[in-house]
Amino acid sequence: MEFVNYAADLLQEDLGGKASGADAADKKTVSVRRGVAERMRKLISKGGRLAQLRPGAVAISLSRLSEADALEVLSLLEEQQAEVDDPNEFVRLQAEYFSA
């Protein structure tokens, strides 16, 4: 649940609002499977371009996929990181492709 709140705060900030940590009534929560959240944390901790991955920016896109597809998207990101300028946009586009 902590990750979901963290991701919601980041998403809110990305949308131009202020994250309100304590005001849970105004927040929408996005549910991302535990395995997907853990994989994102590992990718971010590797540094480099992967450190630019923001859970709040990709949580909605990944939450629309099955866990297997979401993990596949993150694996593709890791494999292609040298060619990826914006990991958040990459994840969103791949998620859109997988959900089509």
MODELLER restraints for C-alpha pairs under 7 A, 6 or more apart:
rsr = mdl.restraints
at = mdl.atoms
rsr.add(forms.Gaussian(group=physical.xy_distance, feature=features.Distance(at['CA:4:A'], at['CA:29:A']), mean=6.19, stdev=0.5))
rsr.add(forms.Gaussian(group=physical.xy_distance, feature=features.Distance(at['CA:4:A'], at['CA:30:A']), mean=6.02, stdev=0.5))
rsr.add(forms.Gaussian(group=physical.xy_distance, feature=features.Distance(at['CA:4:A'], at['CA:31:A']), mean=6.30, stdev=0.5))
rsr.add(forms.Gaussian(group=physical.xy_distance, feature=features.Distance(at['CA:5:A'], at['CA:29:A']), mean=6.71, stdev=0.5))
rsr.add(forms.Gaussian(group=physical.xy_distance, feature=features.Distance(at['CA:7:A'], at['CA:55:A']), mean=5.38, stdev=0.5))
rsr.add(forms.Gaussian(group=physical.xy_distance, feature=features.Distance(at['CA:7:A'], at['CA:56:A']), mean=4.04, stdev=0.5))
rsr.add(forms.Gaussian(group=physical.xy_distance, feature=features.Distance(at['CA:7:A'], at['CA:59:A']), mean=6.84, stdev=0.5))
rsr.add(forms.Gaussian(group=physical.xy_distance, feature=features.Distance(at['CA:8:A'], at['CA:27:A']), mean=6.92, stdev=0.5))
rsr.add(forms.Gaussian(group=physical.xy_distance, feature=features.Distance(at['CA:8:A'], at['CA:28:A']), mean=6.70, stdev=0.5))
rsr.add(forms.Gaussian(group=physical.xy_distance, feature=features.Distance(at['CA:8:A'], at['CA:29:A']), mean=5.91, stdev=0.5))
rsr.add(forms.Gaussian(group=physical.xy_distance, feature=features.Distance(at['CA:8:A'], at['CA:30:A']), mean=6.74, stdev=0.5))
rsr.add(forms.Gaussian(group=physical.xy_distance, feature=features.Distance(at['CA:8:A'], at['CA:56:A']), mean=5.85, stdev=0.5))
rsr.add(forms.Gaussian(group=physical.xy_distance, feature=features.Distance(at['CA:9:A'], at['CA:19:A']), mean=4.90, stdev=0.5))
rsr.add(forms.Gaussian(group=physical.xy_distance, feature=features.Distance(at['CA:10:A'], at['CA:56:A']), mean=4.49, stdev=0.5))
rsr.add(forms.Gaussian(group=physical.xy_distance, feature=features.Distance(at['CA:10:A'], at['CA:57:A']), mean=7.00, stdev=0.5))
rsr.add(forms.Gaussian(group=physical.xy_distance, feature=features.Distance(at['CA:11:A'], at['CA:56:A']), mean=4.21, stdev=0.5))
rsr.add(forms.Gaussian(group=physical.xy_distance, feature=features.Distance(at['CA:11:A'], at['CA:57:A']), mean=5.59, stdev=0.5))
rsr.add(forms.Gaussian(group=physical.xy_distance, feature=features.Distance(at['CA:12:A'], at['CA:18:A']), mean=6.45, stdev=0.5))
rsr.add(forms.Gaussian(group=physical.xy_distance, feature=features.Distance(at['CA:12:A'], at['CA:19:A']), mean=5.87, stdev=0.5))
rsr.add(forms.Gaussian(group=physical.xy_distance, feature=features.Distance(at['CA:13:A'], at['CA:19:A']), mean=5.92, stdev=0.5))
rsr.add(forms.Gaussian(group=physical.xy_distance, feature=features.Distance(at['CA:14:A'], at['CA:57:A']), mean=6.99, stdev=0.5))
rsr.add(forms.Gaussian(group=physical.xy_distance, feature=features.Distance(at['CA:30:A'], at['CA:59:A']), mean=6.65, stdev=0.5))
rsr.add(forms.Gaussian(group=physical.xy_distance, feature=features.Distance(at['CA:30:A'], at['CA:60:A']), mean=6.34, stdev=0.5))
rsr.add(forms.Gaussian(group=physical.xy_distance, feature=features.Distance(at['CA:31:A'], at['CA:63:A']), mean=6.21, stdev=0.5))
rsr.add(forms.Gaussian(group=physical.xy_distance, feature=features.Distance(at['CA:32:A'], at['CA:59:A']), mean=6.50, stdev=0.5))
rsr.add(forms.Gaussian(group=physical.xy_distance, feature=features.Distance(at['CA:32:A'], at['CA:63:A']), mean=5.20, stdev=0.5))
rsr.add(forms.Gaussian(group=physical.xy_distance, feature=features.Distance(at['CA:33:A'], at['CA:67:A']), mean=6.59, stdev=0.5))
rsr.add(forms.Gaussian(group=physical.xy_distance, feature=features.Distance(at['CA:36:A'], at['CA:67:A']), mean=6.74, stdev=0.5))
rsr.add(forms.Gaussian(group=physical.xy_distance, feature=features.Distance(at['CA:36:A'], at['CA:70:A']), mean=6.67, stdev=0.5))
rsr.add(forms.Gaussian(group=physical.xy_distance, feature=features.Distance(at['CA:36:A'], at['CA:71:A']), mean=6.00, stdev=0.5))
rsr.add(forms.Gaussian(group=physical.xy_distance, feature=features.Distance(at['CA:43:A'], at['CA:50:A']), mean=5.86, stdev=0.5))
rsr.add(forms.Gaussian(group=physical.xy_distance, feature=features.Distance(at['CA:44:A'], at['CA:50:A']), mean=5.21, stdev=0.5))
rsr.add(forms.Gaussian(group=physical.xy_distance, feature=features.Distance(at['CA:44:A'], at['CA:51:A']), mean=4.23, stdev=0.5))
rsr.add(forms.Gaussian(group=physical.xy_distance, feature=features.Distance(at['CA:44:A'], at['CA:53:A']), mean=6.27, stdev=0.5))
rsr.add(forms.Gaussian(group=physical.xy_distance, feature=features.Distance(at['CA:45:A'], at['CA:51:A']), mean=6.47, stdev=0.5))
rsr.add(forms.Gaussian(group=physical.xy_distance, feature=features.Distance(at['CA:49:A'], at['CA:81:A']), mean=6.83, stdev=0.5))
rsr.add(forms.Gaussian(group=physical.xy_distance, feature=features.Distance(at['CA:50:A'], at['CA:87:A']), mean=6.58, stdev=0.5))
rsr.add(forms.Gaussian(group=physical.xy_distance, feature=features.Distance(at['CA:52:A'], at['CA:87:A']), mean=6.68, stdev=0.5))
rsr.add(forms.Gaussian(group=physical.xy_distance, feature=features.Distance(at['CA:53:A'], at['CA:87:A']), mean=5.57, stdev=0.5))
rsr.add(forms.Gaussian(group=physical.xy_distance, feature=features.Distance(at['CA:53:A'], at['CA:88:A']), mean=5.53, stdev=0.5))
rsr.add(forms.Gaussian(group=physical.xy_distance, feature=features.Distance(at['CA:54:A'], at['CA:88:A']), mean=6.64, stdev=0.5))
rsr.add(forms.Gaussian(group=physical.xy_distance, feature=features.Distance(at['CA:57:A'], at['CA:88:A']), mean=6.37, stdev=0.5))
rsr.add(forms.Gaussian(group=physical.xy_distance, feature=features.Distance(at['CA:58:A'], at['CA:88:A']), mean=6.12, stdev=0.5))
rsr.add(forms.Gaussian(group=physical.xy_distance, feature=features.Distance(at['CA:58:A'], at['CA:91:A']), mean=6.61, stdev=0.5))
rsr.add(forms.Gaussian(group=physical.xy_distance, feature=features.Distance(at['CA:58:A'], at['CA:92:A']), mean=6.17, stdev=0.5))
rsr.add(forms.Gaussian(group=physical.xy_distance, feature=features.Distance(at['CA:61:A'], at['CA:92:A']), mean=5.72, stdev=0.5))
rsr.add(forms.Gaussian(group=physical.xy_distance, feature=features.Distance(at['CA:61:A'], at['CA:95:A']), mean=5.86, stdev=0.5))
rsr.add(forms.Gaussian(group=physical.xy_distance, feature=features.Distance(at['CA:62:A'], at['CA:70:A']), mean=5.49, stdev=0.5))
rsr.add(forms.Gaussian(group=physical.xy_distance, feature=features.Distance(at['CA:62:A'], at['CA:95:A']), mean=6.25, stdev=0.5))
rsr.add(forms.Gaussian(group=physical.xy_distance, feature=features.Distance(at['CA:65:A'], at['CA:99:A']), mean=6.48, stdev=0.5))
rsr.add(forms.Gaussian(group=physical.xy_distance, feature=features.Distance(at['CA:69:A'], at['CA:98:A']), mean=6.97, stdev=0.5))
rsr.add(forms.Gaussian(group=physical.xy_distance, feature=features.Distance(at['CA:73:A'], at['CA:91:A']), mean=6.44, stdev=0.5))
rsr.add(forms.Gaussian(group=physical.xy_distance, feature=features.Distance(at['CA:73:A'], at['CA:94:A']), mean=6.19, stdev=0.5))
rsr.add(forms.Gaussian(group=physical.xy_distance, feature=features.Distance(at['CA:73:A'], at['CA:95:A']), mean=6.70, stdev=0.5))
rsr.add(forms.Gaussian(group=physical.xy_distance, feature=features.Distance(at['CA:77:A'], at['CA:87:A']), mean=6.99, stdev=0.5))
